Amino acid sequence: MNYYSWELFRYSLPLKEPLQMLGQVLNKREGLILRLSEIPFRSSTAEIFGEGEIAPLPSLHPESLSQAESQIQEYLCSSSKAKHSSEFLFGSVRFGLDMAFRNLTQSLQESTERNYMSAGNEIFKENIAVNGLISTSGKKLELECEHLQNIGFKTIKIKVGRRTVQEDIERVRNACKILDDDISLRLDANRSWEWEEALDFAHALKDCSIEYCEEPLREFQKLEELHKQTGIPLALDETLWNNPNPHFLPKKGVKSLIIKPGIIGTWESTKFWSAYAEKNKMDLVLSSSFESGLGLHWIALMAATMSRKQTAVGLDTIKYFEHDLIDPPFRVINGSYTFPAQRPRTNAKYLQKISEGNSKLETETYV
């Protein structure tokens, strides 16, 4: 165990317009930033620190922001970490804690061994493709498809399941008419449909070229049968959170695994699913839980180092923010994210410090 100095901040980022997310309307995105420093390196002018983001999303994470805040403060202040192992922390808390530790380790090594873009001794490309995200309908959907295609996106994901099945069929058909053949089309239903609805949807789109449909059924046990009857390629997302034992997961017809590190937790737990996907010849698609640019950059870093086959990541949520939390800000340009030369750091003007202290922490899980 080592001694660390820590600071905990709150942030609140306004959205460009109210956003409906999983049954809730969001006007702002709130979260926490944990900043860690090794005490021997700590001084009033110290720049060597690691930052991690803890930002449970309402209706997506089982924990609330207030619960996550209480838990991370209890963990940091507890005199006995053995009775409060990180294994039992909320997913969002483990994600932020792991990120802070790893960023700190990289910060300490940057001036001598390597820069921040070689996390875990794995070197990766300078940029990574991002899938454009669409949730609108009608003329707006058509305009968004044209816009995303024109500015360089090669993969586009459409949210379905929030309207009637027939409306969604028409939305997808319209997109297929607009998008060029070299654009990959992904669909995300968020477990919205019963069997007959999913069956009708899949049959109606047999002539459309779809990379995959993510979680079309409320009962994941029927996914393989849906693929058998319709041929629709599938992707797992929510099923992975609720069934962490891969032995019980469907495999036939599953083309991709959608991993949200902000829910799964740590770098190592994400890497476990990366290895599982490779072993079963599935694509790995890392996706956000609507984090700020700090979390998005970290997920992009994971994606760029873990998978041999680079697939477009789900990080287009940054476009909904009025401004970012970090410098340099997270930007998607020409359908991809280019890693900046310097490690992104949070902008102090967007942070409100809520607590600080010193703590003896176990680091073996994180470095």
N, C-alpha and C positions, 0 to 999 in steps of 0.2 A: 504493500500500500504506500502511496505517496501523498504528500500534503499539497492541497490546492487552495487557491483563492478563487472565489466564484462571485459572480454578479448575476442577478435575475432581473430581466426587463419585461415590461408589457409593450405591445404595439397594437395599433388599430389602423388599418389601411382602408380608406374609402373606396368603394366600387364605382365604376362609371355610371352604372344604373342598377336598380334593384335586380337581384338574380334569384331565380327559383332553383333551389338545390334540394332534391330529395324531400319535397313536401314543405320546405321552409323557405322563406324569403330573406335573403341576406342583403343588407345595405353596406356592410363593412366586414372586413376579415380581421379577427382578433387572434392574438397568440402570444407566446412567450419566447424570449431569446435568453439562452443560458450562455454565459461567457466564463470560460475556465482559464486559469493561469497556474503554472507551477510556482509555488511560493518562492523558491530560490531565484526565480527570474522576475519576480514581481517588483515593480518600482513605479513611481508616479508617472514615469514616461515610458513604461514598458509597452512594446507593440507585439509581444509574443503571447498570443492567446488563441483559443479556439472557440468558435461560436456554434451553437446548435439551436434548432428551431423546434418548439413544442407547440403544436397548433391543432388540437382536435377539432374536427368539423362537425357542427350540429347535424344529427341524423345519420352521419357516417360512422363516427367513432362512438363506442359505447360510453366513453368518459366525457364529461363536460370540461370546459376550460378551467373552471374553478376547482374541479377535482384534480385535474392534472397539475395545476399550480400548487395545491396543497400537498400532493404526493411528491413532487420534485423538491419542494422546500423541506419536507419531512426527511427525504432521503439525504439531502445535502447536510442537514443539521443533526441527523442522528449520530450518536456516538458509537453505535454498534451496527455496522453495515451487514454483518453476517446474518442478522435476523430480518434484514430487509433487502434481500438479494434483488439485483436488477431484473432477474428472471420474472419476478412477480409485479413489475411495474407495468403501467398502461403502455400500449403500443406507441402512442405519441410521445410519451416521456422517454421510453427507451430509444426511440428514433433521435430525439434531440440530444440526449445524453451521449449516445454513441457518436453522433456527428461532432459534438463539442470535443470529445476526447480525441477523435481521429484528426480533426482539424488542428488541434493543439500539437499533436505529435508531428504532423506535417509542417507546421509553422516552425517547430524547433529544428527540423531537418532541412528546411528550404535553403538556408544560407550555405550549407555544406554539401549534402548528399544529392538532393534532387529538388525540383519544384513541386508545387502542390498538385500538378497534373500527372503525378505518378503514384497515386494512392495505392497502398497495398502491393508495391513493387510491380504493378501492372501498367504498362504504357498504352495509351490509346490515341485515337485520331483527335484532331483539333476541333472538329465539329460533329454534331450528331443531328440526324433528321428528327423532326417533330411532326406529329399528326395534327392537322388543323381541326378545330372543334366547331360543330354546328348543332344548334338546338332549335332553330327557328323553323318556320313553315311558309308555304306560299311563295310570294314574290321575294320575300326576304331571304328564304332559303336559296332560291335560284341565284340571287345577287351574291350571297356569301360563297356559294360554290364557285361562281365565276371569279370572284375576288381572290379567294384562296388559291385557285388554280393559276391565276394570272401573276400572283406574287411569289410563285415558286413551290408551293406545297405539293408533294408527291403522294401524300397519304392524308385522307380526310375521314374523320369520324362523325357520324350523325347519331344524335341521341334519339332513340325511339322508345315507345312504351308509355308516353305521357298523354297521348291522344288515342283515338280509336284505331284499331288495327288497320282499317281501310284507309284512314288518313295517313298513317305511317307508310303503308304500301305505296300510296301516291307520292309521298315525299321522297322515298327512296328511288322510285321510278324516275321522277323528275331529275334527281341528282345524277342518275346513271345516263340520262340523255345529255346532260350538260358536260359532265366530266370526260376528259380524254381517256383513251384506253390505258395509258400509262399511269393513271392515278389509281392508287389502291383505296378502296372504299371499305371502311369499317363501320359496324353498327353496334350500338350499346343499348340494351333493353333494361338493364338493372333489375332483372328478375320480375318484370312487370306482368307477364302473361301466364294464364292457365294453359293447359295442354292444347285445347282446340284453337285458342287464339294464336299460339305460337305455330301450330301446324298450318293454319290458314296463311299466316304471314310468310312462312318459309316456302310453301307451295307457290304462292303468288309471285315470288321473286326468283324462281328457278332460272329464269333467263337473264338475270342480272349478275354481273361479275362482282362478287363480294369476297373480301379477304376473310372476314369472319363476322359472326354475330355474337356479341358478348352477353352471356347470361340471359337468354330469352325466357327461361322457365323459372317459376317459383320453386318447383320441385326439381332439384338438380339431378335426382336419381333417374329422371326420364330423358336426360339430355342425349344419351347414346341412342335411344330409340327415336328421338326426333331427327337425329342425323341419319339414322338408318332409313327412315321413311321419306326424307326430303333431300338428303345430301348436303344440307346447309353446313358449312364449316363453322365451328364453335370456338369460343374463348371462355376461359374461367376467370372470374374476378372475385365476387363475393363468396363463392363456394370455397375459395382457398382460405378466407379468414375464419370461416366457421368449421372447416374440416381440415385442420393442419396436418392430419395423418394422410400422406399421399396414397396409402394403400386403398383407401375408400373412394378415391376420386375417379370420375369417368375419364376414359382415355380415347375410346373410338370416336373419331370425328372432331376431337379437340386439337385445333391447329395452334393455339397460342395460350400462354398464361399471362394474365394481366396482374402485375405485382405492384402494390402500393406500399413502398417502404415506410411511409408515415403511419401505416397500420401494422404491417408485418413487424416493424421494429428496428432491427440492427442491420449493419452491413453483412454480417455473417448469416443471419436468417434469410436475407435476400439472396445471398450467394447460394444458399441451400436450394432455393427454388430455381436458380439459374442452372445449377447442376442437374436438377430433376428434369427441367425442360430439355436440356441438351441430351440427356440419356434417353428421353422418350420422343426425341425428334420433334419437339414443339418449339415455337418461337417464344422468346421472352420479351414482353413489352412492359417497361417500367412506366408508372403513371403517378400523377400527383394526387394529393388529398387537398388540393387548393391551397398549398403553402405559398409563402412569399417567395421572392427570387432567391433567398438564401437556401430554402429547402429545395426549390426547383434545380438550382445549380448542383446541389449535392446529389439529387436523384440522377441528373444527367451524367455526373461523374461516375456513379454506380453503373449506369447503363453502358457507358463507353468503355468500362474496364472489365465487365463481367461476361459479356456475351460475345462469342466469336462472330456470330452473324448479327450485324447491326440492323435493328428494326426501328422504325419511327417511334419515338417515345410520346407519352401523353402529357405534355407540359405546356399546352397552348392556353392554359387558364390564366397566364400572366396578362393576357389582353383585357381582362375584366377589371384590372386595378387602375385607379387614377394615377398612381405612382408606385414605384417599387420601394422596398425597404433597404436595399443594398446599393453600394457603389463598387464597381460599375453595375448599373441595373441589368436585370435579366432581360434579354431581347431575343426574339425569334425573327430572323431576317432571311428572306428567300426560302422559307420553309425549314430552316435549321437553326440550331443554337451553336454559336462559335464560342469556345472557352476563352475567357479573357486572359491576358498575360499575367495579371495580378489576381491574387485570391480575393474574391468579393467579401466585403465587410459591411456590417450594418451601418446606416447613417444615424448618428447620435440624435439628430433632431426629431426622429420618429420613435424614439425609445423613451420609456418612463421607467426608471429604476424603482424596483419594489423591495428588493432585499439584497444583502451581500453577506459574505462571511468566509471563513476558512474551514476546510474539511479534509479529513483523511479518507481517500476514496480508493476502491479497488479498481485497477485499470486492466487486468488481464483479459477481460471480456472484450475490450475495445481496441486494443493496439496489437 
